[in-house]
Structure formats: structure tokens, C-alpha cells
């Protein structure tokens, strides 16, 4: 989804009754709207995020599309990701998965929920997804909490970080892992170590023996 012009956004939200109604509904559903929406996301440690997620996928964004639904009262952006690896749940390896998030632009109607990640084609992502919503699609855990990506670090090492600034503060230290005498992978640390920690957690939570 491309960057939104703040002036156009303000005019669209001011003069579009359907969008105003949608924002009200979204606010009631999330108990808040605007900037307050992001503050409702409770930081959790990686083990809890893995446990709560139905699907965890490392892959590449194939496409995004935005659709107006419920007679124009709701706008969703649909993101399709080709899975390099499904670390938990999901379809068979190599398949794709489509999830959605509230917001987007359809014509002159624009909805943006603060904190929602921006996705684009060919983007490499690591996603923690919910189960299917009422429309039959998963969503990102915690609005932005479950949307991560690898970035180049010093010496060419790949580091893991959130897709937005809010995401970089949404994970708590993995104290249980540290208590076992091991350094816990964290945001800003090695992406490969982060992936391996997720694999270990999935196995452990499924009844495997690895710590």
C-alpha cells in the first residue's frame, strides 16, 4: 500500500460519511481509534507471541490489494505472501497465504489505522498471524507486533526488526531463555538466530524436547 498524502487523507476522512462510520465501528471493536489504538497492544515475550499465533511464516510479499466492503463502510488491504518457511501452521511449504488488515485506499476514500504495517511487493517478511477472522482471513498479531523483517546490519549480517517504529518496542526480553544461561535473540539481533529460536519454541510448545 503506497504512502498516503496527509492532506488528501484528512479531506477524505472529513467528508466521507461511510468512512467516518467505519472508523466509529473500528473504534468500538478495538476500544479506541487513532493513536490510542497502538497503545492498546501489550508487549509480550517471544514465547508468548509464538504460543498465541496460529501461523508463523517467513516469506516474500507477492501482492497487495485493497477492497471496499459492506457497501463502502469498510476498507481492507489484502496481502499475499509466498512462504519460504512456515514455522508454525499454515499451508504446505512453498504455498502462499493471504491475510488482511483494516485500512487502505479505494478511490478517494482512505482509512489508516496508526501502527498498521505497510507492505509492498517483493518485501521479505516474518509474520505472526492470528486465526481466521469473521471474513475468513488471518490478521497480523497485535496490529503491528507480529510484523517483522530482516535488514542489513554491520558486516553484512542480517538483523531482525519491526516493520514500523512501534514494532521495535513490542517484544519483551525472553527471560526464561536467559535464565537457562543462553543469550536470547532480540529485535535488532541476528535474524537467523531469531528464526531458530522460533523453531525451538514451536517444537517445545508442541511437546518436543528441545528447550
Buried (B, 14 or more C-beta within 10 A) or exposed (E): BEEBEEEEBEEBBEEBEBBBBBBEBBBEEBEBBEEEBBEEBEEBBBBBBBBBBBBBBBBBBBBBEBEBEEEBBBBBBBBBBBBBBBBBBBEEEEEBBBBBBBBBBBEEBBBBBBBBBBBEEEBBBBBBBBEEEEEEBBBBBBBBBBBBBBEEBEEEEBBBBBBBEBBBEBBBEBEBBEEEEEEBBBBEBBBBBBBEBBBBBBBBEEEEEEE
